[in-house]
Amino acid sequence: MKKTDFILDHVVKKDFIEDLMKAFGWVTLCGAIFSLSLSTIKAGSVLVGLLVFGLFLLLSTLSLVYVCLYLFIPLDNSMYAGDPYWDEEAKKLSGVKRLTAIIKVIIAKNKILYITASLGFFFYGKLVADFLAASLGT
């Protein structure tokens, strides 16, 4: 079985899609709370703004834990990076295809995909916070 079949089998499952949508919900909530804390501080309620910012830190930590536990770690386990197929595929190919296969192996084995995906979730949260801050007029 090819590695793409393992990944596709994992991604198509209902639990993965539900966890992905829940993760987007968590990150959206974090962005909204961050925006709320900034607008509260700018309005002059520094103590309330700092309390809301503390809530943001707590929820963003829980969000990162949720994303890692239910999305990235199971996705990593489904890719089977230790499978010899990863290296055998690169040996059979030549030219640009071989280079892309080697890059895929490096990205998968060094967990670069998961670091960039984690950062992507929080950049999405920042965009939500910026949008809400702009709509609140702060």
N, CA, C and O of each residue as an XYZ file, in Angstrom:
552
protein
N       0.843     -1.187      0.000
C       0.000      0.000      0.000
C       0.886      1.247      0.000
O       1.837      1.330      0.778
N       0.588      2.195     -0.848
C       1.385      3.412     -0.943
C       1.077      4.347      0.213
O       0.020      4.263      0.839
N       2.029      5.245      0.486
C       1.843      6.194      1.590
C       0.655      7.112      1.339
O      -0.024      7.522      2.280
N       0.401      7.438      0.072
C      -0.739      8.304     -0.222
C      -2.051      7.610      0.107
O      -3.027      8.266      0.472
N      -2.082      6.281     -0.019
C      -3.290      5.547      0.350
C      -3.526      5.606      1.847
O      -4.670      5.725      2.285
N      -2.453      5.524      2.649
C      -2.589      5.635      4.098
C      -3.118      7.011      4.485
O      -4.024      7.129      5.309
N      -2.546      8.046      3.884
C      -2.952      9.412      4.205
C      -4.395      9.650      3.781
O      -5.183     10.207      4.545
N      -4.746      9.232      2.566
C      -6.101      9.424      2.066
C      -7.107      8.682      2.930
O      -8.184      9.203      3.217
N      -6.763      7.471      3.344
C      -7.648      6.694      4.204
C      -7.891      7.423      5.524
O      -9.004      7.399      6.050
N      -6.873      8.058      6.052
C      -7.013      8.784      7.314
C      -7.818     10.075      7.139
O      -8.673     10.386      7.969
N      -7.554     10.822      6.074
C      -8.185     12.121      5.878
C      -9.667     11.986      5.537
O     -10.464     12.844      5.916
N     -10.044     10.933      4.838
C     -11.427     10.764      4.420
C     -12.333     10.380      5.591
O     -13.550     10.543      5.506
N     -11.772      9.888      6.650
C     -12.596      9.470      7.787
C     -13.363     10.653      8.357
O     -12.895     11.791      8.335
N     -14.544     10.359      8.864
C     -15.432     11.390      9.405
C     -14.811     12.103     10.602
O     -14.981     13.313     10.751
N     -14.106     11.387     11.444
C     -13.521     11.988     12.640
C     -12.509     13.071     12.288
O     -12.452     14.103     12.956
N     -11.718     12.850     11.257
C     -10.708     13.833     10.875
C     -11.369     15.136     10.417
O     -10.933     16.220     10.803
N     -12.409     15.035      9.602
C     -13.107     16.224      9.115
C     -13.752     16.973     10.280
O     -13.692     18.201     10.342
N     -14.368     16.233     11.202
C     -14.979     16.867     12.377
C     -13.921     17.567     13.226
O     -14.131     18.692     13.679
N     -12.802     16.912     13.439
C     -11.729     17.519     14.233
C     -11.158     18.752     13.542
O     -10.803     19.724     14.208
N     -11.066     18.722     12.219
C     -10.581     19.877     11.480
C     -11.524     21.065     11.649
O     -11.073     22.190     11.867
N     -12.828     20.820     11.549
C     -13.801     21.902     11.720
C     -13.792     22.426     13.164
O     -13.920     23.630     13.390
N     -13.642     21.531     14.125
C     -13.550     21.962     15.523
C     -12.297     22.811     15.739
O     -12.333     23.798     16.474
N     -11.199     22.432     15.103
C      -9.957     23.199     15.237
C     -10.131     24.601     14.657
O      -9.663     25.573     15.250
N     -10.797     24.719     13.505
C     -11.064     26.042     12.954
C     -11.961     26.849     13.892
O     -11.791     28.061     14.022
N     -12.905     26.191     14.538
C     -13.749     26.869     15.515
C     -12.950     27.378     16.701
O     -13.144     28.507     17.151
N     -12.050     26.542     17.206
C     -11.190     26.951     18.324
C     -10.361     28.178     17.949
O     -10.281     29.142     18.710
N      -9.750     28.130     16.773
C      -8.867     29.218     16.363
C      -9.668     30.495     16.109
O      -9.200     31.591     16.419
N     -10.859     30.362     15.552
C     -11.717     31.526     15.345
C     -12.099     32.146     16.684
O     -12.097     33.368     16.832
N     -12.424     31.308     17.648
C     -12.745     31.803     18.990
C     -11.551     32.527     19.605
O     -11.709     33.582     20.219
N     -10.369     31.965     19.440
C      -9.161     32.615     19.976
C      -8.926     33.972     19.320
O      -8.576     34.935     20.002
N      -9.113     34.056     18.021
C      -8.952     35.329     17.329
C      -9.974     36.358     17.796
O      -9.651     37.535     17.957
N     -11.210     35.909     18.013
C     -12.241     36.828     18.490
C     -11.938     37.324     19.902
O     -12.127     38.504     20.198
N     -11.479     36.448     20.758
C     -11.154     36.856     22.131
C      -9.944     37.791     22.146
O      -9.906     38.738     22.931
N      -8.970     37.536     21.296
C      -7.818     38.440     21.212
C      -8.260     39.828     20.761
O      -7.828     40.835     21.320
N      -9.119     39.875     19.755
C      -9.628     41.156     19.285
C     -10.427     41.863     20.368
O     -10.322     43.079     20.524
N     -11.219     41.116     21.110
C     -12.002     41.686     22.203
C     -11.096     42.253     23.292
O     -11.379     43.316     23.844
N     -10.014     41.551     23.603
C      -9.095     42.048     24.631
C      -8.417     43.342     24.183
O      -8.252     44.266     24.979
N      -8.022     43.410     22.901
C      -7.405     44.638     22.402
C      -8.375     45.813     22.424
O      -8.009     46.918     22.827
N      -9.598     45.579     21.996
C     -10.564     46.683     21.978
C     -10.938     47.112     23.394
O     -11.211     48.290     23.622
N     -10.956     46.184     24.345
C     -11.256     46.535     25.736
C     -10.130     47.360     26.338
O     -10.382     48.327     27.057
N      -8.895     46.987     26.052
C      -7.754     47.757     26.558
C      -7.740     49.150     25.940
O      -7.497     50.134     26.639
N      -7.999     49.243     24.632
C      -8.010     50.557     23.973
C      -9.164     51.426     24.453
O      -9.082     52.653     24.390
N     -10.242     50.800     24.934
C     -11.390     51.565     25.440
C     -11.126     52.108     26.835
O     -11.892     52.937     27.326
N     -10.071     51.661     27.475
C      -9.715     52.197     28.777
C      -9.890     51.234     29.932
O      -9.463     51.538     31.046
N     -10.494     50.104     29.712
C     -10.658     49.101     30.767
C      -9.476     48.147     30.737
O      -9.566     47.040     30.205
N      -8.373     48.590     31.311
C      -7.133     47.827     31.224
C      -7.233     46.520     31.999
O      -6.784     45.486     31.504
N      -7.807     46.535     33.196
C      -7.895     45.326     34.009
C      -8.760     44.259     33.335
O      -8.387     43.087     33.273
N      -9.915     44.684     32.835
C     -10.789     43.732     32.137
C     -10.100     43.224     30.867
O     -10.185     42.040     30.543
N      -9.419     44.120     30.153
C      -8.703     43.713     28.948
C      -7.608     42.709     29.239
O      -7.410     41.765     28.474
N      -6.893     42.904     30.342
C      -5.848     41.938     30.713
C      -6.442     40.599     31.128
O      -5.861     39.551     30.847
N      -7.598     40.623     31.798
C      -8.270     39.360     32.151
C      -8.727     38.617     30.893
O      -8.589     37.398     30.799
N      -9.266     39.356     29.939
C      -9.681     38.734     28.678
C      -8.461     38.221     27.912
O      -8.525     37.173     27.269
N      -7.350     38.960     27.981
C      -6.126     38.500     27.330
C      -5.612     37.218     27.993
O      -5.114     36.327     27.307
N      -5.728     37.120     29.312
C      -5.378     35.872     30.009
C      -6.241     34.716     29.537
O      -5.756     33.598     29.365
N      -7.534     34.992     29.326
C      -8.435     33.973     28.779
C      -7.995     33.569     27.375
O      -8.046     32.395     27.011
N      -7.565     34.551     26.598
C      -7.044     34.256     25.259
C      -5.836     33.330     25.333
O      -5.755     32.362     24.578
N      -4.895     33.614     26.234
C      -3.709     32.761     26.367
C      -4.089     31.336     26.759
O      -3.529     30.372     26.237
N      -5.033     31.210     27.674
C      -5.491     29.884     28.097
C      -6.140     29.132     26.936
O      -5.811     27.973     26.681
N      -7.062     29.791     26.236
C      -7.760     29.127     25.141
C      -6.848     28.840     23.944
O      -7.018     27.823     23.271
N      -5.893     29.716     23.676
C      -4.982     29.441     22.558
C      -4.061     28.264     22.874
O      -3.695     27.501     21.979
N      -3.686     28.116     24.149
C      -2.894     26.947     24.541
C      -3.717     25.676     24.384
O      -3.227     24.677     23.857
N      -4.964     25.711     24.839
C      -5.847     24.544     24.672
C      -6.092     24.250     23.194
O      -6.178     23.091     22.791
N      -6.202     25.299     22.398
C      -6.409     25.123     20.967
C      -5.219     24.427     20.316
O      -5.389     23.520     19.502
N      -4.020     24.856     20.679
C      -2.823     24.219     20.123
C      -2.727     22.763     20.549
O      -2.358     21.904     19.748
N      -3.053     22.478     21.800
C      -3.038     21.095     22.279
C      -4.063     20.268     21.511
O      -3.772     19.138     21.118
N      -5.255     20.814     21.293
C      -6.306     20.098     20.564
C      -5.869     19.800     19.134
O      -6.019     18.679     18.649
N      -5.325     20.815     18.466
C      -4.901     20.637     17.076
C      -3.798     19.582     16.984
O      -3.807     18.746     16.080
N      -2.865     19.622     17.906
C      -1.779     18.641     17.880
C      -2.278     17.232     18.179
O      -1.928     16.283     17.478
N      -3.100     17.097     19.227
C      -3.550     15.765     19.636
C      -4.500     15.110     18.639
O      -4.423     13.904     18.406
N      -5.394     15.901     18.052
C      -6.438     15.298     17.229
C      -6.239     15.451     15.728
O      -6.940     14.808     14.946
N      -5.292     16.294     15.311
C      -5.062     16.443     13.876
C      -3.660     16.048     13.458
O      -3.491     15.164     12.618
N      -2.646     16.693     14.034
C      -1.298     16.509     13.518
C      -0.658     15.202     13.944
O      -0.012     14.552     13.122
N      -0.808     14.795     15.178
C      -0.196     13.535     15.617
C      -0.848     12.339     14.918
O      -0.124     11.465     14.442
N      -2.207     12.256     14.832
C      -2.772     11.139     14.066
C      -2.423     11.181     12.579
O      -2.242     10.134     11.956
N      -2.326     12.384     12.007
C      -1.939     12.477     10.598
C      -0.509     11.993     10.408
O      -0.202     11.320      9.425
N       0.357     12.334     11.341
C       1.739     11.870     11.287
C       1.799     10.350     11.395
O       2.553      9.703     10.668
N       1.011      9.785     12.297
C       1.000      8.331     12.449
C       0.463      7.639     11.201
O       0.871      6.520     10.892
N      -0.443      8.289     10.485
C      -1.003      7.660      9.283
C      -0.047      7.723      8.104
O      -0.220      6.991      7.129
N       0.963      8.588      8.178
C       1.891      8.712      7.052
C       2.987      7.653      7.073
O       3.609      7.401      6.040
N       3.236      7.041      8.196
C       4.249      5.988      8.303
C       5.580      6.418      7.703
O       6.068      5.801      6.757
N       6.159      7.461      8.245
C       7.404      7.989      7.686
C       8.565      7.003      7.799
O       9.545      7.117      7.062
N       8.466      6.035      8.713
C       9.516      5.037      8.847
C       9.407      3.923      7.822
O      10.278      3.056      7.760
N       8.361      3.932      7.024
C       8.148      2.917      6.013
C       9.246      3.019      4.948
O       9.544      4.121      4.487
N       9.854      1.893      4.547
C      10.924      1.945      3.539
C      10.453      2.458      2.186
O      11.276      2.824      1.347
N       9.143      2.490      1.961
C       8.625      2.986      0.682
C       9.066      4.421      0.421
O       9.274      4.812     -0.727
N       9.208      5.202      1.488
C       9.584      6.607      1.334
C      10.929      6.726      0.615
O      11.072      7.539     -0.298
N      11.898      5.933      1.014
C      13.221      6.012      0.385
C      13.266      5.261     -0.933
O      13.983      5.671     -1.846
N      12.515      4.167     -1.057
C      12.517      3.386     -2.294
C      11.932      4.171     -3.455
O      12.388      4.041     -4.591
N      10.923      4.984     -3.171
C      10.303      5.768     -4.240
C      11.311      6.733     -4.855
O      11.365      6.878     -6.076
N      12.096      7.383     -4.031
C      13.074      8.350     -4.533
C      14.157      7.664     -5.365
O      14.659      8.258     -6.319
N      14.526      6.433     -5.027
C      15.575      5.726     -5.772
C      15.110      5.316     -7.164
O      15.921      5.240     -8.088
N      13.808      5.051     -7.327
C      13.285      4.597     -8.610
C      13.119      5.740     -9.611
O      13.146      5.518    -10.821
N      12.950      6.951     -9.110
C      12.670      8.087     -9.982
C      13.957      8.771    -10.423
O      15.042      8.465     -9.929
N      13.814      9.713    -11.374
C      14.972     10.487    -11.814
C      14.528     11.905    -12.147
O      13.352     12.155    -12.411
N      15.478     12.823    -12.129
C      15.214     14.198    -12.509
C      14.418     14.962    -11.462
O      14.652     14.843    -10.260
N      13.467     15.754    -11.958
C      12.656     16.610    -11.088
C      11.764     15.773    -10.175
O      11.537     16.133     -9.020
N      11.260     14.656    -10.699
C      10.402     13.799     -9.871
C      11.179     13.238     -8.680
O      10.643     13.122     -7.578
N      12.432     12.897     -8.911
C      13.249     12.392     -7.799
C      13.484     13.493     -6.771
O      13.417     13.242     -5.567
N      13.757     14.694     -7.231
C      13.978     15.814     -6.328
C      12.725     16.103     -5.498
O      12.828     16.329     -4.293
N      11.555     16.101     -6.117
C      10.324     16.337     -5.356
C      10.051     15.200     -4.376
O       9.545     15.448     -3.282
N      10.373     13.966     -4.740
C      10.194     12.849     -3.812
C      11.125     12.992     -2.612
O      10.726     12.715     -1.481
N      12.360     13.423     -2.851
C      13.310     13.630     -1.750
C      12.833     14.767     -0.841
O      12.932     14.677      0.383
N      12.314     15.835     -1.453
C      11.794     16.950     -0.652
C      10.601     16.491      0.194
O      10.483     16.881      1.356
N       9.719     15.669     -0.377
C       8.582     15.138      0.387
C       9.063     14.328      1.584
O       8.509     14.442      2.677
N      10.093     13.509      1.381
C      10.629     12.698      2.469
C      11.210     13.590      3.563
O      10.983     13.349      4.748
N      11.953     14.612      3.170
C      12.546     15.533      4.155
C      11.452     16.251      4.934
O      11.538     16.372      6.156
N      10.423     16.727      4.235
C       9.327     17.432      4.902
C       8.592     16.505      5.863
O       8.249     16.911      6.973
N       8.346     15.269      5.449
C       7.598     14.340      6.299
C       8.416     13.871      7.497
O       7.908     13.814      8.617
N       9.675     13.539      7.262
C      10.478     12.996      8.358
C      10.897     14.049      9.369
O      11.120     13.721     10.534
N      11.008     15.292      8.960
C      11.423     16.356      9.881
C      10.247     17.134     10.449
O      10.447     18.123     11.154
N       9.025     16.708     10.156
C       7.790     17.292     10.701
C       7.600     18.753     10.297
O       6.940     19.505     11.015
N       8.155     19.161      9.180
C       8.018     20.539      8.724
C       6.572     20.845      8.359
O       6.099     21.959      8.587
N       5.869     19.877      7.799
C       4.472     20.072      7.413
C       3.622     20.452      8.615
O       2.764     21.329      8.518
N       3.854     19.805      9.734
C       3.022     20.030     10.906
C       3.328     21.360     11.572
O       2.436     22.003     12.125
N       4.583     21.770     11.518
C       4.938     23.078     12.072
C       4.292     24.177     11.235
O       3.732     25.123     11.790
N       4.360     24.070      9.916
C       3.753     25.091      9.071
C       2.232     25.072      9.175
O       1.598     26.126      9.122
N       1.641     23.895      9.323
C       0.184     23.826      9.484
C      -0.251     24.428     10.813
O      -1.278     25.104     10.879
N       0.517     24.192     11.871
C       0.206     24.805     13.173
C       0.287     26.323     13.072
O      -0.588     27.028     13.574
N       1.326     26.824     12.430
C       1.446     28.267     12.249
C       0.325     28.808     11.378
O      -0.149     29.923     11.596
N      -0.098     28.032     10.401
C      -1.203     28.449      9.543
C      -2.493     28.618     10.307
O      -3.253     29.548     10.039
N      -2.758     27.729     11.263
C      -3.954     27.867     12.086
C      -3.926     29.184     12.856
O      -4.943     29.872     12.953
N      -2.772     29.531     13.398
C      -2.710     30.741     14.191
C      -2.643     32.000     13.326
O      -3.051     33.068     13.782
N      -2.138     31.907     12.091
C      -2.240     33.040     11.182
C      -3.707     33.273     10.808
O      -4.145     34.415     10.665
N      -4.456     32.186     10.653
C      -5.898     32.301     10.419
C      -6.560     33.000     11.605
O      -7.405     33.874     11.411
N      -6.190     32.628     12.821
C      -6.727     33.287     14.013
C      -6.373     34.768     14.048
O      -7.183     35.592     14.472
N      -5.167     35.108     13.604
C      -4.773     36.518     13.556
C      -5.597     37.275     12.537
O      -5.977     38.420     12.782
N      -5.882     36.663     11.396
C      -6.724     37.318     10.401
C      -8.129     37.553     10.940
O      -8.726     38.599     10.684
N      -8.662     36.582     11.689
C      -9.968     36.763     12.314
C      -9.919     37.926     13.294
O     -10.822     38.762     13.317
N      -8.860     37.980     14.106
C      -8.718     39.070     15.078
C      -8.601     40.414     14.378
O      -9.210     41.387     14.822
N      -7.836     40.493     13.299
C      -7.699     41.750     12.558
C      -9.029     42.178     11.944
O      -9.375     43.359     11.967
N      -9.767     41.226     11.400
C     -11.064     41.538     10.801
C     -12.030     42.057     11.864
O     -12.712     43.060     11.653
N     -12.087     41.377     12.997
C     -12.989     41.825     14.054
C     -12.569     43.165     14.631
O     -13.415     44.002     14.946
N     -11.257     43.372     14.771
C     -10.783     44.655     15.277
C     -11.130     45.788     14.302
O     -11.500     46.881     14.731
N     -11.014     45.531     13.006
C     -11.354     46.540     12.015
C     -12.848     46.818     12.007
O     -13.270     47.961     11.833
N     -13.655     45.770     12.196
C     -15.103     45.977     12.186
C     -15.588     46.645     13.466
O     -16.626     47.307     13.459
N     -14.850     46.484     14.569
C     -15.206     47.170     15.797
C     -14.719     48.620     15.802
O     -15.134     49.415     16.645
N     -13.856     48.951     14.879
C     -13.376     50.314     14.746
C     -12.221     50.641     15.674
O     -12.015     51.808     16.009
N     -11.453     49.628     16.100
C     -10.319     49.886     16.978
C      -9.037     49.915     16.194
O      -7.968     50.122     16.767
